[in-house]
Amino acid sequence: MNNIIEFKNVSKQYDHVNKINVLNKINFNFKKGNIYSLVGPSGSGKSTLLNLLSLIDRPTTGTIRIFNNTINYNKSKDNDLLRAKKIGIIYQENNLLPDFTALENVYLARLAISNNKKKAIYDALTIINKLGISKRKNHFSNELSGGEIQRFAISRALINSPEIILADEPTGNLDASTADSIMELLLSLPKSCNLGLVVATHNQKFALRCDRVLILKGKIASPIQL
């Protein structure tokens, strides 16, 4: 069994004036080597599900197991370290730190789990060279194109050799040509880096290229095998 993350009866509610049920009794296993797309209208729970997968948020009910370990949300430091080591996250918005160069943004993520700065820089340079952006490594985010920013964001997500990558609308702010190039790069990662990929997207072309399409309507409804 190559399950990376397992959901068992996972529900998520938000308490406002009335309780809002966002996700309802999800039972699903995410496996290494597979590419999953999360699709559905705005408010259907895509970002909420990604936040649960990344341990940024906790379920209201149910259990989540990551690498065969049941998550204990009272152990926040352990969960932060698990996220840093095993989970790479890519956001839609420019999430590079503006006061640091692109290279620094990549290798600083390694320093969260190791104090070996020399090795962190070496590994960061290796990754950004593979992604074809080494000439832009000393630039700041406001000097980069949208596609370059996303490639550095992907590099940062890969620096700790994660076993799963989570991406929230990674092509949403890009023009069509740039979106296609980022899509191809992301789709190549499971095989080239031996990991699982979960993408929340409104990009139908992207979704249909994935191994599994998970339609969210407050729950994962009848996952479609493509």
N, C-alpha and C positions, 0 to 999 in steps of 0.2 A: 504494500500500500504506500502510495507516494503523496498522501494528503499533506498539504502545508498548513491550511487553516480549516477548521471544522466548526460549523455553526449547528447548535442543537437547540431547537425551540427558542430562537433568539427573537425578541420583540423590543421595540424602542418606542417610548412615549415621551411627549413633552408636555409639561404642565403649564398651561396658561390659564385663561378664565375657565376653559374646558380642556380636558385631556385630548391631546392630538396623537393618534396612533399613526406612526410613520412606517414602521416595519412590524409585521405580524407573524410570529412563529415560523421563522425561517429555519429550515433544515437543509444544509448544503455543504459540500466539501469542495475546497479549491485545491487543485493538484499541481505539482511541479511539472513544467513543460507545456502546460495549457495556457491559452489566451482566452480571457473572458471579457466580453463587453457588457456593460450595464446600460440599458436603454430604458427610456420612459420619459413622460412629460416632466417639466419642472415641478418640484415638490413631491415626486414619487418616491424619494428616498435614496437616490443614487449617492449623493454626497454623504448622507448619514451612514449608509452601508460602508463606504470607504473609510469614514472616521472610526467605525467599529473595527474594521479590518486592520487599521493602523494603530489601534489601541489609544487613539486620541480621545475617543468617547467610550462609554461603557453601556452595555445593554440594560434595559429596564428589567427584563427577565430572560432566562436562558443562559447557556454557557457557550464560551468560545474556547477552542483548543488550538494552540499553535505549536507545531512540531511536537505533537502528542502530549503537550503540557496544558492543563486547564488554567486559564488566566485568573489570577487572584488580583482584583483591582485595588486591594489594600496595599499591594507591594508596588507602588508607583515607580520607585527607583529601578527595580528589577524589570518592569515593563518598559521603561525608557531605554534601558540598555538593550533589551530584546529588540525594540524597534530600531535602534541605531545599528545593530549588528545584522539583522535579518530582513528588514523591510525598507525598501527605497520608495520615496514619495515624489511624484512630479505634479505640480500644480498648473492650472490654466494661466493664472496671472504671473507676471514677472515676480518671482519670489527670490531672486538673487539679492544678497545684501548689498545695498548701493555704495557703501563706503569701502568695499573690498573689491579687488580685481576678480576677474572671472576665475583665474587659477586659484586664488585664495578661497573663493566660494566653494570650489570643489574639494580642496584638501582639508579645509577646516572641518568638514563633515567626518573625516577620518580621525581627527584629534578628539572627537567625542568618545572614542573607544580606545585610543592609543596615543601616547605622548611622543611617538617617534615621528617628528616633523619631517625629517629627511626622507623616510620611507613614504610618508603621506604625499609629499610633493612628487616623488618619483612615480608613484602609482597614479596620481592625478594627471601628470604629464602623459603617461602611457595611455590613459583612457581618452583624453581629449585629442591626442594624436590619432587614435583609431577613429574618432568621430569627425576628424577633418577640420578641427577648429584651433589647432595649436598656435596659429599665427595671431589669434585674437586673445591669447591667454592673459595678457597684461592690460587689457581694456576693462573699463567699468561697464556696468549694465546699460547705462544711458548712451554708451557708444556702440552698442551691439544691435543687430537686427533681431526681429522676433524669432527667426529660425535659429540664429546663433544662441540667443538666450535659452531656448528650449534644449539645444544640444548641450549647453553647459549644465542646465538643470538635470538632464538625463545623466551626464557624467557624474554629477554630485550624487544622484540616486544610486549609481553603480559603484561608488568608491569603496564601500564596505563589503562588496561581493554579496549582496542580499540574495535571499531565496525567493522573494516575491517583490514585484514592482507594482505600485498602485498609482494610477494616473487619473487625474480629474480634469476632463475636457482639455487634454494636452494640445489639441489643434484648434481650439475654439477661437483664439484671437489671431490666427494666421491666415494669410491669403491662400488660395487654393493650391498653388504650386508648392509653397513652403509646407503647407499642411500635408501634402502627399509625401514629401521627403521625410518629414518627421514620422508619419505613419509607417513608412517602410522601415525606418530605423527601429521603431518600437516593436514592430512585428517580428523583427529578426532577433530580438533579445532572448526569448525563451530558449532557442537552440544554441545561440552563440554564447550565452552566459549561464545556461542551465538553471533557469528560474521560471516562476509563474508570473503572469501579467494580468492585471485586472484594470480595465479602462472604462470609466464613465464617459459616455460620448453621445452627442447628437449627430455625429457624422455617420450617416448610414453606410457609406462605402467602407469606412473603418470598421464599423460593427460587423458587417457581413464578411469581413476577412478573418474574424476571430473564430476560434474553435467552438466556443459556446456563446450564445446570445441569451442574456438573462434579462427578461422583461420585468421591470419593477412597477407595481401598482400597489404600493404599500406592503408588498411581499414579493419574493421571487416567484413568479407565476410561470409554471410549465417551461423550464429552461429548454431552449431549442438547440439541438445538436446540428451543426452545419458542416 
